[in-house]
Amino acid sequence: MQKLWAGRFQEGASSLLDEFNASLLFDRELYKEDIAGSIAHAKMLAKQEIIKESESKEIIRGLESIKTEIDCGEFIFDIADEDIHMAIEKRLIELVGEVGKKLHTARSRNDQVALDFRLYTLNSSKEIRVQLIENIKTLLEIASKNCEVMIPGMTHLQHAQPINFGFHLLAYISMFKRDVERLDSLIERNNYLPLGCAALAGTPYNSDRDFLSKELGFKEPTINCLDTVSDRDFALDILFAISVAMMHISRLSEELILWSSYEFRFVTIDDKYATGSSIMPQKKNPDVPELLRGKTGRVYGNLISLLTVMKGLPLAYNKDTQEDKEGVFDSVKTIKISLKILKEVMATLRINKENMERACKIGHLSATDLADYLVQKCSIPFREAHFITGKAVAYAEKKEKDLSELDLEELQEVDSRIKKEALESLKLINSMNARDSKGGTATKETLRQCEYFKRWLEGLEVG
């Protein structure tokens, strides 16, 4: 069968052009969206009396048969068809005859592909959103059970102040919450119908874009056809959202890698999600978090690639935008499997509480509390209190002790103004629970944060 656009040309396309020009090998991913859009378009054509009702029904019957063929693996994909849109249309004509040629009335491949791809990104965004919420629930369950388990809070990867493990995980929950909100925002921003814009300037047919919009679940039609057929902001939006979410996953993965090492031994990754060495029998490698960390660079590349494709394109549609899909398909697939396995890793993670709390006695985590005590109880200016505390830390280092382990006599060797009540300030558990301002690490405040996220999740489910 000749190409659907062959009327203008004196010679057939070369086999090399077919190979270079075709997108069918990857855009076949859009077959469900393409068929859904075509069914809606056929209904609209009949409603507007552009084609007969009987013709619309025959076209829809053919499209539904094609979907069944593809679902069952019976559809024959031919690279000469160029893309999924022409492959389906050619098969439709084979199934229903000449009436199949009427389907393309009042539309172009430009608005057709814009519709299919936009539907795909919107549906994928909703699926990723669900997975993020499931990960938040998993992390929240762990956090709620570990609001009293102390772990060294760090800056510059150096021991800083005592916090609890639940508080630490709530930081990642906060990140994933923003990822959900970012997806909500892009879904709202891009929920506009491209179909009916035709090639770039609209159509002279009595098309009903409002009907199409309602039929396909969009808020309303896009406002300007010239922009619509060349717009790929919706694809960039999902690539950016995925990149940021993968960055958050990568940061958590880095922590898991560190925490599972012999130097930390804060957590143990389940054997199902670790691998061994081909030469060292004692090894247990954190391959899953390492892969999660590595795949982040992959999705960054997809974002930068599409930004680069789009940066110099004049209006309206250009063939360059055929390069928009593979990166999006890859990023969607990558984050879906990443979120799936991250959830399993976290759900099966063993928390080594004793090692976490033992590590809190390294690094003088309550030093700031001694300085605060000197300011609040001894009326010493903070800069002087900071200096005195530094001397106390140096003294503890000399004694090979943690600051929290010094007795009153030792503290008074540093400064005679230090009284017995300072010993309470230096206790690690008191240091942690002293930070009870909103957003702080005190156990009661961490539990309040857990309740906040639980209410947020309940609101999402109700909504």
C-alpha positions as a LaTeX table, in Angstrom:
\begin{tabular}{lrrr}
\hline
Residue & $x$ (\AA) & $y$ (\AA) & $z$ (\AA) \\
\hline
Met1 & 0.00 & 0.00 & 0.00 \\
Gln2 & 1.34 & 3.45 & $-0.93$ \\
Lys3 & 2.07 & 5.97 & 1.78 \\
Leu4 & $-0.90$ & 8.04 & 2.87 \\
Trp5 & 0.85 & 11.23 & 1.81 \\
Ala6 & 2.25 & 9.88 & $-1.49$ \\
Gly7 & 0.14 & 11.97 & $-3.90$ \\
Arg8 & 2.61 & 14.86 & $-4.04$ \\
Phe9 & 5.65 & 12.71 & $-4.90$ \\
Gln10 & 6.87 & 11.29 & $-8.21$ \\
Glu11 & 9.09 & 8.64 & $-6.59$ \\
Gly12 & 8.67 & 6.36 & $-3.60$ \\
Ala13 & 10.68 & 6.88 & $-0.44$ \\
Ser14 & 14.02 & 5.12 & $-0.16$ \\
Ser15 & 14.39 & 2.33 & 2.35 \\
Leu16 & 17.04 & 4.43 & 4.10 \\
Leu17 & 14.57 & 7.30 & 4.51 \\
Asp18 & 12.03 & 4.86 & 5.92 \\
Glu19 & 14.55 & 3.77 & 8.51 \\
Phe20 & 15.73 & 7.30 & 9.35 \\
Asn21 & 12.33 & 8.97 & 9.29 \\
Ala22 & 10.23 & 6.37 & 11.06 \\
Ser23 & 9.21 & 6.63 & 14.70 \\
Leu24 & 7.03 & 3.53 & 14.76 \\
Leu25 & 9.59 & 1.49 & 16.70 \\
Phe26 & 9.05 & 3.68 & 19.75 \\
Asp27 & 5.83 & 5.70 & 19.29 \\
Arg28 & 3.80 & 2.48 & 19.11 \\
Glu29 & 3.77 & 3.06 & 22.90 \\
Leu30 & 1.03 & 5.61 & 22.17 \\
Tyr31 & $-1.43$ & 3.24 & 20.49 \\
Lys32 & $-4.04$ & 3.39 & 23.27 \\
Glu33 & $-4.01$ & 7.18 & 23.28 \\
Asp34 & $-4.12$ & 7.31 & 19.49 \\
Ile35 & $-7.12$ & 5.02 & 19.26 \\
Ala36 & $-8.95$ & 6.85 & 22.09 \\
Gly37 & $-8.38$ & 10.17 & 20.31 \\
Ser38 & $-9.53$ & 8.76 & 16.97 \\
Ile39 & $-12.70$ & 7.31 & 18.48 \\
Ala40 & $-13.55$ & 10.68 & 20.02 \\
His41 & $-12.79$ & 12.38 & 16.70 \\
Ala42 & $-15.06$ & 9.97 & 14.81 \\
Lys43 & $-17.89$ & 10.69 & 17.26 \\
Met44 & $-17.40$ & 14.43 & 16.80 \\
Leu45 & $-17.41$ & 14.16 & 13.00 \\
Ala46 & $-20.77$ & 12.40 & 13.15 \\
Lys47 & $-22.18$ & 14.80 & 15.74 \\
Gln48 & $-21.29$ & 17.74 & 13.50 \\
Glu49 & $-22.67$ & 15.92 & 10.44 \\
Ile50 & $-19.29$ & 16.01 & 8.73 \\
Ile51 & $-19.63$ & 12.25 & 8.23 \\
Lys52 & $-22.66$ & 9.99 & 8.62 \\
Glu53 & $-23.48$ & 8.36 & 11.94 \\
Ser54 & $-23.24$ & 4.94 & 10.30 \\
Glu55 & $-19.77$ & 5.79 & 9.01 \\
Ser56 & $-18.66$ & 6.91 & 12.47 \\
Lys57 & $-19.87$ & 3.66 & 14.00 \\
Glu58 & $-18.05$ & 1.62 & 11.33 \\
Ile59 & $-14.82$ & 3.55 & 11.98 \\
Ile60 & $-15.16$ & 3.08 & 15.74 \\
Arg61 & $-15.76$ & $-0.65$ & 15.28 \\
Gly62 & $-12.59$ & $-0.87$ & 13.21 \\
Leu63 & $-10.56$ & 1.10 & 15.76 \\
Glu64 & $-11.72$ & $-1.13$ & 18.59 \\
Ser65 & $-10.71$ & $-4.19$ & 16.57 \\
Ile66 & $-7.25$ & $-2.70$ & 16.00 \\
Lys67 & $-6.83$ & $-2.08$ & 19.73 \\
Thr68 & $-7.69$ & $-5.73$ & 20.38 \\
Glu69 & $-5.14$ & $-6.82$ & 17.77 \\
Ile70 & $-2.38$ & $-4.73$ & 19.36 \\
Asp71 & $-3.33$ & $-5.79$ & 22.90 \\
Cys72 & $-3.11$ & $-9.44$ & 21.84 \\
Gly73 & 0.15 & $-9.01$ & 19.91 \\
Glu74 & $-1.50$ & $-9.82$ & 16.58 \\
Phe75 & $-1.00$ & $-6.43$ & 14.93 \\
Ile76 & 1.73 & $-6.32$ & 12.27 \\
Phe77 & 3.94 & $-3.24$ & 12.59 \\
Asp78 & 5.61 & $-2.17$ & 9.36 \\
Ile79 & 8.35 & 0.46 & 9.50 \\
Ala80 & 7.19 & 1.76 & 6.10 \\
Asp81 & 4.12 & 3.13 & 7.90 \\
Glu82 & 6.37 & 5.70 & 9.60 \\
Asp83 & 4.50 & 6.09 & 12.87 \\
Ile84 & 1.73 & 4.64 & 15.01 \\
His85 & $-0.82$ & 7.09 & 13.60 \\
Met86 & $-0.35$ & 6.02 & 9.99 \\
Ala87 & $-0.03$ & 2.35 & 10.96 \\
Ile88 & $-3.42$ & 2.44 & 12.64 \\
Glu89 & $-5.03$ & 4.43 & 9.84 \\
Lys90 & $-3.71$ & 2.04 & 7.19 \\
Arg91 & $-5.03$ & $-0.95$ & 9.11 \\
Leu92 & $-8.37$ & 0.82 & 9.61 \\
Ile93 & $-8.75$ & 1.26 & 5.86 \\
Glu94 & $-7.93$ & $-2.43$ & 5.38 \\
Leu95 & $-10.65$ & $-3.38$ & 7.87 \\
Val96 & $-13.50$ & $-1.00$ & 6.99 \\
Gly97 & $-12.64$ & 0.10 & 3.48 \\
Glu98 & $-13.03$ & 3.57 & 1.96 \\
Val99 & $-14.92$ & 4.94 & 4.95 \\
Gly100 & $-11.71$ & 4.62 & 6.96 \\
Lys101 & $-10.20$ & 7.38 & 4.84 \\
Lys102 & $-12.74$ & 9.84 & 6.26 \\
Leu103 & $-11.36$ & 9.61 & 9.80 \\
His104 & $-8.59$ & 12.09 & 9.10 \\
Thr105 & $-11.06$ & 14.81 & 8.10 \\
Ala106 & $-10.62$ & 18.04 & 10.13 \\
Arg107 & $-7.36$ & 17.01 & 11.75 \\
Ser108 & $-3.65$ & 16.71 & 10.98 \\
Arg109 & $-0.93$ & 14.42 & 12.24 \\
Asn110 & 0.35 & 17.55 & 13.99 \\
Asp111 & $-2.60$ & 17.89 & 16.36 \\
Gln112 & $-3.05$ & 14.11 & 16.45 \\
Val113 & 0.43 & 13.46 & 17.80 \\
Ala114 & 0.14 & 16.43 & 20.15 \\
Leu115 & $-3.01$ & 14.87 & 21.56 \\
Asp116 & $-1.59$ & 11.37 & 21.91 \\
Phe117 & 1.61 & 12.52 & 23.56 \\
Arg118 & $-0.17$ & 14.92 & 25.90 \\
Leu119 & $-2.58$ & 12.19 & 26.98 \\
Tyr120 & 0.39 & 9.89 & 27.61 \\
Thr121 & 2.19 & 12.43 & 29.79 \\
Leu122 & $-0.94$ & 13.24 & 31.77 \\
Asn123 & $-1.74$ & 9.56 & 32.38 \\
Ser124 & 1.89 & 8.82 & 33.28 \\
Ser125 & 1.99 & 11.76 & 35.68 \\
Lys126 & $-1.04$ & 10.37 & 37.50 \\
Glu127 & 0.54 & 6.91 & 37.73 \\
Ile128 & 3.85 & 8.31 & 39.03 \\
Arg129 & 1.90 & 10.40 & 41.54 \\
Val130 & 0.26 & 7.26 & 42.93 \\
Gln131 & 3.65 & 5.57 & 43.31 \\
Leu132 & 5.10 & 8.57 & 45.11 \\
Ile133 & 2.20 & 8.53 & 47.55 \\
Glu134 & 2.79 & 4.82 & 48.21 \\
Asn135 & 6.45 & 5.56 & 48.98 \\
Ile136 & 5.43 & 8.37 & 51.32 \\
Lys137 & 3.14 & 5.96 & 53.19 \\
Thr138 & 5.98 & 3.45 & 53.56 \\
Leu139 & 8.43 & 6.07 & 54.83 \\
Leu140 & 5.81 & 7.53 & 57.16 \\
Glu141 & 5.17 & 4.15 & 58.74 \\
Ile142 & 8.89 & 3.76 & 59.47 \\
Ala143 & 9.22 & 7.34 & 60.69 \\
Ser144 & 6.28 & 7.03 & 63.09 \\
Lys145 & 7.94 & 4.06 & 64.80 \\
Asn146 & 11.34 & 5.73 & 65.18 \\
Cys147 & 10.64 & 9.14 & 66.70 \\
Glu148 & 12.72 & 8.36 & 69.79 \\
Val149 & 15.64 & 6.60 & 68.10 \\
Met150 & 18.58 & 9.01 & 68.04 \\
Ile151 & 20.87 & 9.38 & 65.06 \\
Pro152 & 23.62 & 11.94 & 64.44 \\
Gly153 & 22.28 & 14.87 & 62.49 \\
Met154 & 24.99 & 16.04 & 60.10 \\
Thr155 & 26.17 & 19.03 & 58.15 \\
His156 & 29.14 & 18.70 & 55.76 \\
Leu157 & 28.82 & 14.95 & 56.54 \\
Gln158 & 30.17 & 15.77 & 60.02 \\
His159 & 28.36 & 15.03 & 63.27 \\
Ala160 & 26.38 & 18.14 & 64.25 \\
Gln161 & 23.41 & 17.67 & 66.59 \\
Pro162 & 21.35 & 14.71 & 67.81 \\
Ile163 & 18.11 & 14.15 & 65.92 \\
Asn164 & 15.76 & 11.19 & 65.73 \\
Phe165 & 15.57 & 8.78 & 62.82 \\
Gly166 & 11.89 & 9.50 & 62.19 \\
Phe167 & 12.72 & 13.20 & 61.85 \\
His168 & 15.38 & 12.33 & 59.28 \\
Leu169 & 12.94 & 10.31 & 57.17 \\
Leu170 & 10.35 & 13.07 & 57.39 \\
Ala171 & 12.76 & 15.27 & 55.45 \\
Tyr172 & 12.47 & 12.85 & 52.52 \\
Ile173 & 8.71 & 12.67 & 52.94 \\
Ser174 & 8.70 & 16.46 & 52.62 \\
Met175 & 10.65 & 16.15 & 49.35 \\
Phe176 & 8.30 & 13.52 & 47.94 \\
Lys177 & 5.30 & 15.64 & 48.97 \\
Arg178 & 6.68 & 18.46 & 46.83 \\
Asp179 & 7.10 & 15.96 & 43.98 \\
Val180 & 3.41 & 15.04 & 44.26 \\
Glu181 & 2.47 & 18.72 & 44.27 \\
Arg182 & 4.72 & 19.34 & 41.27 \\
Leu183 & 2.86 & 16.61 & 39.35 \\
Asp184 & $-0.49$ & 18.04 & 40.45 \\
Ser185 & 0.61 & 21.40 & 39.08 \\
Leu186 & 1.71 & 20.06 & 35.69 \\
Ile187 & $-1.46$ & 18.00 & 35.34 \\
Glu188 & $-3.54$ & 21.12 & 35.94 \\
Arg189 & $-1.39$ & 23.27 & 33.66 \\
Asn190 & $-1.41$ & 20.86 & 30.71 \\
Asn191 & $-4.96$ & 19.53 & 30.86 \\
Tyr192 & $-5.99$ & 21.25 & 27.61 \\
Leu193 & $-7.09$ & 19.62 & 24.36 \\
Pro194 & $-4.82$ & 19.95 & 21.27 \\
Leu195 & $-7.09$ & 18.05 & 18.87 \\
Gly196 & $-8.87$ & 20.22 & 16.31 \\
Cys197 & $-5.95$ & 22.56 & 15.72 \\
Ala198 & $-5.13$ & 20.65 & 12.51 \\
Ala199 & $-1.75$ & 21.51 & 10.97 \\
Leu200 & $-1.27$ & 24.90 & 12.66 \\
Ala201 & $-4.14$ & 27.27 & 11.90 \\
Gly202 & $-7.33$ & 25.46 & 12.83 \\
Thr203 & $-9.77$ & 23.86 & 10.42 \\
Pro204 & $-12.50$ & 25.15 & 8.05 \\
Tyr205 & $-14.75$ & 22.25 & 9.08 \\
Asn206 & $-17.48$ & 22.74 & 11.66 \\
Ser207 & $-15.40$ & 21.02 & 14.33 \\
Asp208 & $-16.57$ & 20.92 & 17.95 \\
Arg209 & $-13.45$ & 21.10 & 20.13 \\
Asp210 & $-15.51$ & 21.55 & 23.29 \\
Phe211 & $-17.17$ & 18.19 & 22.66 \\
Leu212 & $-13.78$ & 16.58 & 22.03 \\
Ser213 & $-12.41$ & 18.13 & 25.21 \\
Lys214 & $-15.20$ & 16.72 & 27.33 \\
Glu215 & $-15.07$ & 13.34 & 25.60 \\
Leu216 & $-11.33$ & 12.94 & 26.28 \\
Gly217 & $-11.37$ & 14.33 & 29.82 \\
Phe218 & $-9.64$ & 17.68 & 29.24 \\
Lys219 & $-10.55$ & 20.89 & 31.02 \\
Glu220 & $-11.06$ & 22.77 & 27.74 \\
Pro221 & $-9.43$ & 23.21 & 24.31 \\
Thr222 & $-6.12$ & 25.02 & 23.92 \\
Ile223 & $-6.44$ & 28.71 & 23.06 \\
Asn224 & $-3.99$ & 29.13 & 20.13 \\
Cys225 & $-3.48$ & 26.50 & 17.45 \\
Leu226 & $-0.12$ & 27.80 & 16.26 \\
Asp227 & 1.33 & 27.32 & 19.73 \\
Thr228 & $-0.50$ & 24.04 & 20.33 \\
Val229 & 0.97 & 21.94 & 17.52 \\
Ser230 & 4.55 & 23.00 & 18.32 \\
Asp231 & 4.26 & 23.04 & 22.14 \\
Arg232 & 6.22 & 20.45 & 24.08 \\
Asp233 & 6.19 & 22.23 & 27.43 \\
Phe234 & 4.04 & 19.43 & 28.78 \\
Ala235 & 6.80 & 16.93 & 27.92 \\
Leu236 & 9.44 & 19.16 & 29.49 \\
Asp237 & 7.23 & 19.50 & 32.58 \\
Ile238 & 7.09 & 15.76 & 33.18 \\
Leu239 & 10.81 & 15.37 & 32.43 \\
Phe240 & 11.61 & 18.09 & 34.97 \\
Ala241 & 9.26 & 16.62 & 37.58 \\
Ile242 & 10.81 & 13.18 & 37.09 \\
Ser243 & 14.34 & 14.64 & 37.29 \\
Val244 & 13.63 & 16.38 & 40.59 \\
Ala245 & 11.93 & 13.29 & 42.03 \\
Met246 & 14.87 & 11.11 & 40.94 \\
Met247 & 17.23 & 13.61 & 42.57 \\
His248 & 15.35 & 13.08 & 45.83 \\
Ile249 & 15.48 & 9.31 & 45.34 \\
Ser250 & 19.21 & 9.58 & 44.66 \\
Arg251 & 19.82 & 11.54 & 47.86 \\
Leu252 & 17.98 & 8.91 & 49.91 \\
Ser253 & 19.89 & 6.20 & 48.05 \\
Glu254 & 23.19 & 7.85 & 48.97 \\
Glu255 & 22.16 & 7.75 & 52.63 \\
Leu256 & 21.26 & 4.06 & 52.35 \\
Ile257 & 24.65 & 3.34 & 50.80 \\
Leu258 & 26.44 & 5.14 & 53.63 \\
Trp259 & 24.23 & 3.78 & 56.40 \\
Ser260 & 24.62 & 0.18 & 55.23 \\
Ser261 & 28.44 & 0.37 & 55.17 \\
Tyr262 & 30.59 & $-1.13$ & 57.93 \\
Glu263 & 31.62 & 2.38 & 58.95 \\
Phe264 & 28.00 & 3.23 & 59.85 \\
Arg265 & 26.00 & $-0.01$ & 60.13 \\
Phe266 & 22.86 & 2.02 & 60.83 \\
Val267 & 20.69 & $-0.13$ & 58.53 \\
Thr268 & 20.76 & $-3.52$ & 56.89 \\
Ile269 & 19.39 & $-3.89$ & 53.38 \\
Asp270 & 17.42 & $-7.10$ & 52.87 \\
Asp271 & 19.27 & $-9.82$ & 50.97 \\
Lys272 & 16.59 & $-9.69$ & 48.24 \\
Tyr273 & 17.78 & $-6.22$ & 47.27 \\
Ala274 & 21.55 & $-6.66$ & 47.54 \\
Thr275 & 24.14 & $-8.51$ & 45.48 \\
Gly276 & 27.48 & $-10.18$ & 46.10 \\
Ser277 & 30.92 & $-10.05$ & 44.57 \\
Ser278 & 32.24 & $-12.34$ & 41.84 \\
Ile279 & 35.55 & $-12.69$ & 43.72 \\
Met280 & 35.04 & $-11.63$ & 47.37 \\
Pro281 & 32.63 & $-14.01$ & 49.07 \\
Gln282 & 32.11 & $-11.79$ & 52.12 \\
Lys283 & 30.66 & $-8.87$ & 50.12 \\
Lys284 & 27.08 & $-7.63$ & 50.29 \\
Asn285 & 26.76 & $-4.73$ & 47.90 \\
Pro286 & 23.97 & $-2.08$ & 47.96 \\
Asp287 & 23.40 & $-2.36$ & 44.21 \\
Val288 & 19.79 & $-1.16$ & 44.27 \\
Pro289 & 20.49 & 2.26 & 45.81 \\
Glu290 & 23.60 & 2.55 & 43.67 \\
Leu291 & 21.54 & 1.94 & 40.52 \\
Leu292 & 18.91 & 4.40 & 41.72 \\
Arg293 & 21.64 & 6.97 & 42.17 \\
Gly294 & 23.07 & 6.20 & 38.73 \\
Lys295 & 19.76 & 6.27 & 36.87 \\
Thr296 & 19.23 & 9.84 & 38.03 \\
Gly297 & 21.88 & 10.99 & 35.54 \\
Arg298 & 19.98 & 9.17 & 32.82 \\
Val299 & 16.76 & 11.14 & 33.35 \\
Tyr300 & 18.70 & 14.41 & 33.63 \\
Gly301 & 20.08 & 13.65 & 30.15 \\
Asn302 & 16.57 & 13.16 & 28.76 \\
Leu303 & 15.50 & 16.56 & 30.10 \\
Ile304 & 18.54 & 18.37 & 28.69 \\
Ser305 & 18.13 & 16.57 & 25.35 \\
Leu306 & 14.58 & 17.82 & 24.80 \\
Leu307 & 15.42 & 21.33 & 25.96 \\
Thr308 & 18.18 & 21.34 & 23.36 \\
Val309 & 15.85 & 20.05 & 20.62 \\
Met310 & 13.29 & 22.76 & 21.35 \\
Lys311 & 15.55 & 25.77 & 21.82 \\
Gly312 & 15.84 & 26.83 & 18.16 \\
Leu313 & 12.55 & 25.73 & 16.60 \\
Pro314 & 10.49 & 28.31 & 14.69 \\
Leu315 & 6.72 & 28.08 & 14.69 \\
Ala316 & 4.94 & 25.86 & 14.04 \\
Tyr317 & 5.54 & 22.10 & 13.84 \\
Asn318 & 8.99 & 20.80 & 12.86 \\
Lys319 & 10.14 & 17.21 & 12.42 \\
Asp320 & 12.74 & 17.79 & 15.16 \\
Thr321 & 10.00 & 17.20 & 17.71 \\
Gln322 & 9.91 & 13.54 & 16.73 \\
Glu323 & 12.86 & 13.41 & 19.15 \\
Asp324 & 10.56 & 14.31 & 22.04 \\
Lys325 & 9.19 & 10.88 & 22.86 \\
Glu326 & 11.98 & 8.37 & 23.47 \\
Gly327 & 13.42 & 10.38 & 26.36 \\
Val328 & 10.01 & 10.77 & 27.97 \\
Phe329 & 9.20 & 7.07 & 27.55 \\
Asp330 & 12.58 & 6.18 & 29.06 \\
Ser331 & 12.24 & 8.59 & 32.00 \\
Val332 & 8.71 & 7.41 & 32.79 \\
Lys333 & 9.81 & 3.78 & 32.72 \\
Thr334 & 12.87 & 4.59 & 34.83 \\
Ile335 & 11.06 & 6.41 & 37.62 \\
Lys336 & 8.26 & 3.85 & 37.76 \\
Ile337 & 10.60 & 0.93 & 38.38 \\
Ser338 & 12.74 & 3.09 & 40.66 \\
Leu339 & 9.80 & 3.99 & 42.89 \\
Lys340 & 8.59 & 0.41 & 42.88 \\
Ile341 & 11.89 & $-1.04$ & 44.08 \\
Leu342 & 12.61 & 1.84 & 46.49 \\
Lys343 & 9.33 & 1.11 & 48.25 \\
Glu344 & 10.30 & $-2.55$ & 48.64 \\
Val345 & 13.81 & $-1.70$ & 49.88 \\
Met346 & 12.46 & 0.66 & 52.53 \\
Ala347 & 9.66 & $-1.68$ & 53.60 \\
Thr348 & 12.18 & $-4.49$ & 54.25 \\
Leu349 & 14.95 & $-2.31$ & 55.71 \\
Arg350 & 16.28 & $-3.35$ & 59.13 \\
Ile351 & 16.98 & $-0.43$ & 61.47 \\
Asn352 & 20.00 & $-0.96$ & 63.74 \\
Lys353 & 18.94 & 1.35 & 66.57 \\
Glu354 & 21.84 & 0.56 & 68.89 \\
Asn355 & 24.43 & 1.53 & 66.29 \\
Met356 & 22.61 & 4.76 & 65.56 \\
Glu357 & 22.53 & 5.77 & 69.20 \\
Arg358 & 26.12 & 4.68 & 69.75 \\
Ala359 & 27.19 & 6.97 & 66.93 \\
Cys360 & 25.55 & 9.91 & 68.69 \\
Lys361 & 28.29 & 9.68 & 71.34 \\
Ile362 & 30.89 & 10.57 & 68.73 \\
Gly363 & 31.41 & 14.15 & 67.65 \\
His364 & 30.22 & 16.10 & 70.73 \\
Leu365 & 26.65 & 16.52 & 69.43 \\
Ser366 & 25.47 & 18.44 & 72.50 \\
Ala367 & 28.13 & 21.16 & 72.23 \\
Thr368 & 25.59 & 23.77 & 71.12 \\
Asp369 & 23.53 & 22.96 & 74.21 \\
Leu370 & 26.46 & 23.84 & 76.49 \\
Ala371 & 26.85 & 27.16 & 74.69 \\
Asp372 & 23.11 & 27.82 & 75.03 \\
Tyr373 & 23.28 & 26.94 & 78.74 \\
Leu374 & 26.09 & 29.46 & 79.28 \\
Val375 & 24.06 & 32.16 & 77.53 \\
Gln376 & 20.74 & 31.43 & 79.22 \\
Lys377 & 21.86 & 30.49 & 82.75 \\
Cys378 & 25.15 & 32.31 & 83.18 \\
Ser379 & 24.39 & 35.48 & 81.17 \\
Ile380 & 27.53 & 35.00 & 79.11 \\
Pro381 & 27.51 & 36.58 & 75.60 \\
Phe382 & 27.14 & 33.95 & 72.89 \\
Arg383 & 30.55 & 34.59 & 71.31 \\
Glu384 & 32.25 & 34.00 & 74.65 \\
Ala385 & 30.02 & 30.97 & 75.32 \\
His386 & 31.01 & 29.59 & 71.91 \\
Phe387 & 34.70 & 30.00 & 72.82 \\
Ile388 & 34.26 & 28.30 & 76.22 \\
Thr389 & 32.41 & 25.40 & 74.64 \\
Gly390 & 35.18 & 25.01 & 72.08 \\
Lys391 & 37.67 & 24.74 & 74.96 \\
Ala392 & 35.42 & 22.11 & 76.59 \\
Val393 & 35.37 & 20.09 & 73.35 \\
Ala394 & 39.17 & 20.27 & 73.12 \\
Tyr395 & 39.37 & 19.14 & 76.76 \\
Ala396 & 37.05 & 16.19 & 76.06 \\
Glu397 & 39.14 & 15.24 & 73.02 \\
Lys398 & 42.24 & 15.23 & 75.21 \\
Lys399 & 40.46 & 12.97 & 77.70 \\
Glu400 & 39.27 & 10.75 & 74.82 \\
Lys401 & 35.66 & 11.31 & 75.86 \\
Asp402 & 32.57 & 12.73 & 74.25 \\
Leu403 & 31.53 & 16.11 & 75.63 \\
Ser404 & 28.32 & 14.55 & 76.97 \\
Glu405 & 30.45 & 12.17 & 79.11 \\
Leu406 & 32.35 & 14.86 & 81.07 \\
Asp407 & 31.48 & 15.21 & 84.75 \\
Leu408 & 30.96 & 18.50 & 86.59 \\
Glu409 & 34.50 & 18.64 & 87.95 \\
Glu410 & 35.93 & 18.27 & 84.45 \\
Leu411 & 33.63 & 20.95 & 83.06 \\
Gln412 & 34.58 & 23.36 & 85.83 \\
Glu413 & 38.23 & 22.91 & 84.94 \\
Val414 & 37.28 & 24.55 & 81.65 \\
Asp415 & 35.20 & 27.32 & 83.27 \\
Ser416 & 34.26 & 27.64 & 86.94 \\
Arg417 & 30.92 & 29.29 & 86.11 \\
Ile418 & 29.53 & 25.98 & 84.81 \\
Lys419 & 27.07 & 24.51 & 87.33 \\
Lys420 & 25.59 & 21.08 & 87.87 \\
Glu421 & 22.47 & 21.79 & 85.78 \\
Ala422 & 24.72 & 21.97 & 82.72 \\
Leu423 & 25.01 & 18.18 & 82.91 \\
Glu424 & 21.31 & 17.87 & 82.03 \\
Ser425 & 21.80 & 20.09 & 78.99 \\
Leu426 & 24.60 & 17.87 & 77.78 \\
Lys427 & 22.55 & 14.66 & 77.85 \\
Leu428 & 21.94 & 13.68 & 74.24 \\
Ile429 & 18.27 & 12.85 & 74.69 \\
Asn430 & 17.67 & 16.22 & 76.36 \\
Ser431 & 19.60 & 17.95 & 73.59 \\
Met432 & 17.35 & 16.35 & 70.98 \\
Asn433 & 14.10 & 17.08 & 72.82 \\
Ala434 & 15.10 & 20.67 & 73.57 \\
Arg435 & 14.57 & 21.44 & 69.89 \\
Asp436 & 10.80 & 21.50 & 70.08 \\
Ser437 & 10.09 & 24.56 & 67.95 \\
Lys438 & 7.85 & 23.99 & 64.92 \\
Gly439 & 9.73 & 21.81 & 62.45 \\
Gly440 & 12.24 & 20.70 & 65.07 \\
Thr441 & 13.52 & 17.25 & 66.00 \\
Ala442 & 12.05 & 16.83 & 69.49 \\
Thr443 & 10.10 & 13.59 & 69.69 \\
Lys444 & 6.78 & 15.33 & 70.38 \\
Glu445 & 7.36 & 17.71 & 67.48 \\
Thr446 & 8.36 & 14.85 & 65.16 \\
Leu447 & 5.14 & 13.05 & 66.09 \\
Arg448 & 3.21 & 16.23 & 65.26 \\
Gln449 & 4.88 & 16.28 & 61.85 \\
Cys450 & 3.88 & 12.64 & 61.32 \\
Glu451 & 0.28 & 13.56 & 62.07 \\
Tyr452 & 0.49 & 16.45 & 59.61 \\
Phe453 & 1.54 & 14.13 & 56.79 \\
Lys454 & $-1.10$ & 11.57 & 57.74 \\
Arg455 & $-3.80$ & 14.27 & 57.47 \\
Trp456 & $-2.33$ & 15.40 & 54.16 \\
Leu457 & $-2.53$ & 11.85 & 52.81 \\
Glu458 & $-6.10$ & 11.46 & 54.03 \\
Gly459 & $-7.00$ & 14.70 & 52.26 \\
Leu460 & $-5.53$ & 13.39 & 49.02 \\
Glu461 & $-7.49$ & 10.16 & 49.25 \\
Val462 & $-10.73$ & 12.01 & 49.98 \\
Gly463 & $-10.01$ & 14.46 & 47.16 \\
\hline
\end{tabular}
